[in-house]
Amino acid sequence: MLPSSGLPDEMWGEAVLFACHILNRVPHKKLDKTPYEIWKGYRSNMSFLKVWGCLDKVGLPDPKRTNIGSKISICVFIGYAQNNIA
């Protein structure tokens, strides 16, 4: 995952966190439920999944916007915020 993204080796920690995020949303063979579903009691919303290391667009919050500037910023997706519910 890290070598194919082209990101530096210093990003290995973020790669591991994202791999755990994905593995917790893969169904268990015997239980036919994901670890996330067993822990939380409901299924995770999978519509937010993205490819780790891909280019993405993020909307800038109002204080960071300018009248003539862009309202989005191009960035590299390296995972979800720890306090994010996605």
DSSP file (Angstrom, degrees, kcal/mol; ACC not computed):
  #  RESIDUE AA STRUCTURE BP1 BP2  ACC     N-H-->O    O-->H-N    N-H-->O    O-->H-N    TCO  KAPPA ALPHA  PHI   PSI    X-CA   Y-CA   Z-CA
    1    1 A M     >        0   0    0      0, 0.0     4,-0.9     0, 0.0     0, 0.0   0.000 360.0 360.0 360.0 -47.8    0.0    0.0    0.0
    2    2 A L  H >>> +     0   0    0      1,-0.2     4,-0.9     2,-0.2     5,-0.7   0.937 360.0  47.6 -67.7 -47.1    2.7    2.5    0.9
    3    3 A P  H >45S+     0   0    0      0, 0.0     3,-0.6     0, 0.0    -1,-0.2   0.895 111.2  51.1 -62.9 -37.7    5.1    1.7   -2.0
    4    4 A S  H 345S+     0   0    0      1,-0.2    -2,-0.2     2,-0.1    49,-0.0   0.713 103.9  59.5 -73.4 -17.9    2.3    1.9   -4.6
    5    5 A S  H <<5S-     0   0    0     -4,-0.9    -1,-0.2    -3,-0.6    -3,-0.1   0.754  98.8-134.0 -80.2 -23.6    1.1    5.3   -3.3
    6    6 A G  T <<5 +     0   0    0     -4,-0.9    -2,-0.1    -3,-0.6    -4,-0.1   0.558  59.1 136.6  79.9   7.5    4.5    7.0   -3.9
    7    7 A L      < -     0   0    0     -5,-0.7    -1,-0.3     1,-0.1    -2,-0.1  -0.496  61.9 -90.1 -84.5 158.3    4.4    8.6   -0.5
    8    8 A P    >   -     0   0    0      0, 0.0     3,-1.9     0, 0.0    -1,-0.1  -0.226  33.4-110.7 -67.9 158.1    7.5    8.7    1.7
    9    9 A D  G >  S+     0   0    0      1,-0.3     3,-1.6     2,-0.1    -2,-0.0   0.706 110.7  76.6 -61.4 -21.1    8.3    5.9    4.2
   10   10 A E  G 3  S+     0   0    0      1,-0.3     3,-0.5     2,-0.1    -1,-0.3   0.635  83.5  67.7 -65.4 -11.9    7.5    8.3    7.1
   11   11 A M  G <>  +     0   0    0     -3,-1.9     4,-2.0     1,-0.2    -1,-0.3   0.283  65.4 106.4 -90.3  10.6    3.8    7.8    6.3
   12   12 A W  H <> S+     0   0    0     -3,-1.6     4,-2.2     1,-0.2    -1,-0.2   0.853  74.9  56.5 -61.7 -34.3    3.9    4.1    7.5
   13   13 A G  H  > S+     0   0    0     -3,-0.5     4,-2.2     1,-0.2    -1,-0.2   0.917 108.4  46.0 -62.8 -44.1    2.0    4.9   10.7
   14   14 A E  H  > S+     0   0    0     -3,-0.2     4,-2.2     1,-0.2    -1,-0.2   0.862 110.5  54.7 -66.0 -35.7   -0.9    6.5    8.8
   15   15 A A  H  X S+     0   0    0     -4,-2.0     4,-2.3     2,-0.2    -2,-0.2   0.902 108.7  48.0 -64.1 -41.0   -0.9    3.5    6.4
   16   16 A V  H  X S+     0   0    0     -4,-2.2     4,-2.3     2,-0.2    -2,-0.2   0.917 110.7  50.9 -66.2 -43.7   -1.2    1.1    9.3
   17   17 A L  H  X S+     0   0    0     -4,-2.2     4,-2.0     1,-0.2    -2,-0.2   0.901 112.0  47.4 -60.4 -40.8   -4.1    3.1   10.8
   18   18 A F  H  X S+     0   0    0     -4,-2.2     4,-2.2     2,-0.2    -1,-0.2   0.899 109.2  53.3 -68.8 -39.3   -5.9    3.1    7.5
   19   19 A A  H  X S+     0   0    0     -4,-2.3     4,-2.8     1,-0.2    -2,-0.2   0.905 109.7  48.9 -60.8 -41.0   -5.4   -0.6    7.1
   20   20 A C  H  X S+     0   0    0     -4,-2.3     4,-2.1     2,-0.2    -1,-0.2   0.898 108.0  54.8 -63.5 -40.3   -6.9   -1.2   10.5
   21   21 A H  H  < S+     0   0    0     -4,-2.0     4,-0.2     1,-0.2    -2,-0.2   0.918 112.7  42.3 -58.3 -44.7   -9.8    1.0    9.6
   22   22 A I  H >< S+     0   0    0     -4,-2.2     3,-1.9     1,-0.2    -2,-0.2   0.927 111.6  53.5 -69.7 -45.7  -10.5   -1.1    6.5
   23   23 A L  H >< S+     0   0    0     -4,-2.8     3,-1.2     1,-0.3    -1,-0.2   0.828 103.2  58.3 -61.4 -31.5  -10.0   -4.5    8.2
   24   24 A N  T 3< S+     0   0    0     -4,-2.1    12,-2.3     1,-0.2    13,-0.3   0.586 107.0  49.3 -72.8  -8.5  -12.5   -3.5   10.9
   25   25 A R  T <  S+     0   0    0     -3,-1.9    -1,-0.2    -4,-0.2    -2,-0.2   0.251  88.1  97.4-113.7  10.6  -15.1   -3.1    8.1
   26   26 A V  S <  S-     0   0    0     -3,-1.2     7,-0.1    -4,-0.2    10,-0.1  -0.870  83.0-108.0 -98.7 130.5  -14.5   -6.4    6.4
   27   27 A P        -     0   0    0      0, 0.0     2,-0.3     0, 0.0     7,-0.3  -0.260  27.9-119.0 -61.4 141.6  -17.0   -9.2    7.3
   28   28 A H     >  -     0   0    0      5,-3.1     4,-2.0     1,-0.1     5,-0.3  -0.618  20.5-129.9 -77.0 138.0  -15.7  -12.0    9.5
   29   29 A K  T  4 S+     0   0    0     -2,-0.3    -1,-0.1     1,-0.2     0, 0.0   0.896 101.5  34.2 -60.7 -45.1  -16.0  -15.4    7.7
   30   30 A K  T  4 S+     0   0    0      1,-0.2    -1,-0.2     3,-0.1    -2,-0.0   0.840 124.8  39.5 -82.8 -33.8  -17.8  -17.3   10.5
   31   31 A L  T  4 S-     0   0    0      2,-0.2    -2,-0.2     1,-0.0    -1,-0.2   0.665  89.3-141.3 -91.6 -17.1  -19.9  -14.5   12.0
   32   32 A D  S  < S+     0   0    0     -4,-2.0     2,-0.3     1,-0.2    -3,-0.1   0.782  70.5  99.5  56.9  29.6  -20.9  -12.8    8.7
   33   33 A K  S    S-     0   0    0     -5,-0.3    -5,-3.1    -7,-0.1    -1,-0.2  -0.956  76.2-112.9-136.5 156.3  -20.5   -9.4   10.5
   34   34 A T     >  -     0   0    0     -2,-0.3     4,-2.2    -7,-0.3     5,-0.2  -0.564  27.0-117.7 -84.2 154.3  -17.8   -6.9   10.5
   35   35 A P  H  > S+     0   0    0      0, 0.0     4,-2.3     0, 0.0     5,-0.2   0.878 118.5  55.3 -56.1 -36.9  -15.8   -6.2   13.8
   36   36 A Y  H  > S+     0   0    0    -12,-2.3     4,-3.1     1,-0.2     5,-0.4   0.918 107.6  48.2 -61.2 -43.7  -17.1   -2.7   13.6
   37   37 A E  H  > S+     0   0    0    -13,-0.3     4,-1.9     1,-0.2    -1,-0.2   0.867 111.7  49.4 -66.7 -37.2  -20.7   -4.0   13.5
   38   38 A I  H  < S+     0   0    0     -4,-2.2    -1,-0.2     2,-0.2    -2,-0.2   0.902 117.6  40.9 -67.0 -40.8  -20.1   -6.4   16.4
   39   39 A W  H  < S+     0   0    0     -4,-2.3    -2,-0.2    -5,-0.2    -3,-0.2   0.934 127.4  29.0 -74.3 -48.0  -18.5   -3.6   18.5
   40   40 A K  H  < S-     0   0    0     -4,-3.1    -3,-0.2     2,-0.2    -2,-0.2   0.761  98.0-126.3 -88.5 -26.6  -20.9   -0.7   17.7
   41   41 A G  S  < S+     0   0    0     -4,-1.9     2,-0.3    -5,-0.4    -4,-0.2   0.444  81.2  68.8  93.6  -0.2  -24.1   -2.7   17.0
   42   42 A Y  S    S-     0   0    0     -6,-0.4    -2,-0.2     0, 0.0    -1,-0.2  -0.975  87.2 -93.4-147.0 160.5  -24.7   -1.2   13.5
   43   43 A R        -     0   0    0     -2,-0.3     2,-0.2    -3,-0.1   -18,-0.0  -0.406  39.8-115.7 -75.7 149.5  -23.1   -1.3   10.1
   44   44 A S        -     0   0    0     -2,-0.1     2,-0.8     1,-0.1    -1,-0.1  -0.540  28.6-108.9 -80.7 148.4  -20.6    1.3    9.0
   45   45 A N    >   -     0   0    0     -2,-0.2     3,-0.6     1,-0.1    -1,-0.1  -0.713  32.6-172.9 -78.5 112.6  -21.3    3.7    6.2
   46   46 A M  G >   +     0   0    0     -2,-0.8     3,-1.4     1,-0.2    -1,-0.1   0.476  64.8  88.9 -88.4  -2.8  -19.1    2.5    3.4
   47   47 A S  G 3  S+     0   0    0      1,-0.3    -1,-0.2     3,-0.0    -2,-0.0   0.666  82.1  60.5 -70.7 -13.7  -19.8    5.3    1.0
   48   48 A F  G <  S+     0   0    0     -3,-0.6    -1,-0.3    38,-0.2    -2,-0.1   0.496  75.5 121.6 -90.5  -4.1  -16.9    7.4    2.5
   49   49 A L    <   +     0   0    0     -3,-1.4     2,-0.3    -4,-0.0    -3,-0.0  -0.333  37.1 177.4 -65.4 139.2  -14.2    4.9    1.6
   50   50 A K        -     0   0    0     -2,-0.0     2,-0.4     4,-0.0    -2,-0.0  -0.890  37.5 -92.2-134.1 164.7  -11.4    6.2   -0.5
   51   51 A V    >   -     0   0    0     -2,-0.3     3,-1.6     4,-0.1    26,-0.2  -0.682  47.5-115.1 -79.8 127.9   -8.1    4.8   -1.9
   52   52 A W  T 3  S+     0   0    0     -2,-0.4    26,-0.2     1,-0.2     3,-0.1  -0.441  97.8  17.7 -66.7 131.2   -5.2    5.6    0.5
   53   53 A G  T 3  S+     0   0    0     24,-3.4    -1,-0.2     1,-0.3    25,-0.1   0.443  93.6 131.0  89.7   1.6   -2.7    7.9   -1.1
   54   54 A C    <   -     0   0    0     -3,-1.6    23,-3.0    23,-0.3    -1,-0.3  -0.455  65.7 -98.1 -84.7 160.3   -4.9    9.2   -3.9
   55   55 A L  E     +A   76   0A   0     21,-0.2     2,-0.3    -2,-0.1    21,-0.2  -0.532  50.1 175.3 -73.2 143.3   -5.4   12.9   -4.7
   56   56 A D  E     -A   75   0A   0     19,-2.9    19,-2.7    -2,-0.2     2,-0.4  -0.930  28.1-123.5-144.9 165.2   -8.6   14.3   -3.2
   57   57 A K  E     -A   74   0A   0     -2,-0.3     2,-0.4    17,-0.2    17,-0.2  -0.946  22.5-168.6-115.8 136.9  -10.4   17.7   -2.9
   58   58 A V  E     -A   73   0A   0     15,-2.4    15,-2.4    -2,-0.4     2,-0.3  -0.986  23.2-122.3-126.9 133.4  -11.3   19.2    0.5
   59   59 A G  E     -A   72   0A   0     -2,-0.4    13,-0.3    13,-0.2    12,-0.1  -0.555  29.5-126.5 -72.5 134.7  -13.6   22.1    1.0
   60   60 A L        -     0   0    0     11,-2.5     5,-0.1    -2,-0.3    -1,-0.1  -0.597  24.9-111.3 -81.1 141.0  -11.9   25.0    2.9
   61   61 A P    >>  -     0   0    0      0, 0.0     3,-1.7     0, 0.0     4,-0.7  -0.342  36.1-101.3 -67.1 156.0  -13.6   26.3    6.1
   62   62 A D  G >4 S+     0   0    0      1,-0.3     3,-1.2     2,-0.2    -2,-0.1   0.833 118.8  56.4 -49.9 -44.5  -15.1   29.8    5.8
   63   63 A P  G 34 S+     0   0    0      0, 0.0    -1,-0.3     0, 0.0    -3,-0.0   0.777 108.2  49.4 -63.1 -22.7  -12.2   31.6    7.7
   64   64 A K  G <4 S+     0   0    0     -3,-1.7    -2,-0.2     7,-0.1     2,-0.2   0.572  93.5  97.0 -90.3 -10.4   -9.7   30.2    5.2
   65   65 A R    <<  -     0   0    0     -3,-1.2     2,-0.3    -4,-0.7     6,-0.1  -0.473  55.3-159.9 -81.9 149.8  -11.6   31.2    2.1
   66   66 A T        -     0   0    0      4,-0.3    -2,-0.0    -2,-0.2    -1,-0.0  -0.852  29.5-114.0-119.9 163.1  -10.9   34.4    0.1
   67   67 A N  S    S+     0   0    0     -2,-0.3    -1,-0.1     1,-0.2     4,-0.1   0.867 115.8  28.8 -65.0 -36.4  -13.3   36.1   -2.3
   68   68 A I  S    S+     0   0    0      2,-0.1    -1,-0.2    -3,-0.0     2,-0.1   0.562 107.5  88.0-102.3  -9.1  -11.1   35.5   -5.3
   69   69 A G  S    S-     0   0    0      1,-0.1     2,-0.1     2,-0.0    -4,-0.0  -0.255  86.6 -82.3 -85.6 174.4   -9.5   32.2   -4.2
   70   70 A S        -     0   0    0      1,-0.1    -4,-0.3     2,-0.1    -1,-0.1  -0.404  22.4-144.7 -73.3 150.2  -10.6   28.6   -4.6
   71   71 A K  S    S+     0   0    0     -6,-0.1   -11,-2.5    -2,-0.1     2,-0.3   0.396  82.8  56.8 -95.1   1.2  -13.1   27.1   -2.1
   72   72 A I  E     -A   59   0A   0    -13,-0.3     2,-0.4   -15,-0.0   -13,-0.2  -0.890  67.7-148.8-128.2 161.2  -11.3   23.8   -2.3
   73   73 A S  E     -A   58   0A   0    -15,-2.4   -15,-2.4    -2,-0.3     2,-0.4  -0.995  16.6-131.7-129.2 136.5   -7.8   22.5   -1.7
   74   74 A I  E     +A   57   0A   0     -2,-0.4     2,-0.3   -17,-0.2   -17,-0.2  -0.733  41.9 155.0 -86.0 132.8   -6.2   19.6   -3.5
   75   75 A C  E     -A   56   0A   0    -19,-2.7   -19,-2.9    -2,-0.4     2,-0.5  -0.868  45.3 -98.0-146.6 177.4   -4.5   17.1   -1.1
   76   76 A V  E     -A   55   0A   0     -2,-0.3     2,-0.5   -21,-0.2   -21,-0.2  -0.920  36.8-126.1-105.3 128.4   -3.4   13.5   -0.7
   77   77 A F        +     0   0    0    -23,-3.0   -24,-3.4    -2,-0.5   -23,-0.3  -0.630  39.4 160.6 -77.5 119.5   -5.8   11.3    1.2
   78   78 A I        -     0   0    0     -2,-0.5     2,-0.2     1,-0.4   -60,-0.2   0.261  58.7 -63.5-122.7   9.5   -3.9    9.5    4.1
   79   79 A G        -     0   0    0    -62,-0.1    -1,-0.4   -61,-0.1     2,-0.3  -0.776  60.0 -59.4 137.4-179.4   -6.8    8.5    6.3
   80   80 A Y        -     0   0    0     -2,-0.2     2,-0.1    -3,-0.1   -59,-0.0  -0.676  53.5 -97.6-100.7 152.0   -9.7    9.6    8.5
   81   81 A A    >   -     0   0    0     -2,-0.3     3,-1.8     1,-0.1     5,-0.1  -0.393  32.7-122.7 -63.4 144.8   -9.6   11.9   11.5
   82   82 A Q  T 3  S+     0   0    0      1,-0.3    -1,-0.1    -2,-0.1    -2,-0.0   0.799 113.5  47.8 -62.8 -28.8   -9.6    9.8   14.8
   83   83 A N  T 3  S+     0   0    0      2,-0.0    -1,-0.3     0, 0.0     2,-0.2   0.314  88.4 114.3 -94.2   9.4  -12.7   11.7   15.9
   84   84 A N    <   -     0   0    0     -3,-1.8    -4,-0.1     1,-0.1     0, 0.0  -0.562  58.8-150.0 -80.7 142.8  -14.5   11.1   12.6
   85   85 A I              0   0    0     -2,-0.2    -1,-0.1     1,-0.2    -3,-0.0   0.456 360.0 360.0 -91.3  -0.6  -17.6    8.9   12.5
   86   86 A A              0   0    0     -5,-0.1    -1,-0.2   -42,-0.1   -38,-0.2   0.498 360.0 360.0 -66.7 360.0  -17.0    7.7    8.9
